[in-house]
């Protein structure tokens, strides 16, 4: 269903930025195992603390530490949930103007899709893939505490 509103163009634009990827405990464990490290060693090498949350560090060139130009995400199979969820973030699902800003930068978001259809498909995608999160250590981007996110089965 998400393919009807989003198809990744593999451009890497969503990998750009400094310290925006919040790491949950599950992300840390998955990435550490993928890299053959302990969670503690992974956090020491690849994260920084901002307030009460841990964030991935940048590569010194304004992108995620795991992004390599020409190669893309070097930990793609173990990437954080927030990366797995892109572009179906709370802001883009809740606010049509946020979706419009995302659409300007992301070639993979279908240009003619309505906000209503994007929201419906995005919520379904997050629920189907177990990406919706209310965990206190996770960022707010995957928190779906709005009425449309309740799929009628109490799953969130």
Secondary structure, 3 states (H helix, E strand, C coil): CHHHCECCCCCCHHHECCCCCEECHHHHHHHHHHHCCCHHHHHHHHEEEECCEEEECECCCCEECCEECCCEECCHHHCCHHHHHCCCCHHHHHCHHHHHHHHHHCCCECCCCCHHHHHHHHHHHHHHCCCCCCCCCCCHHHCCCCHHHCCCCCCC
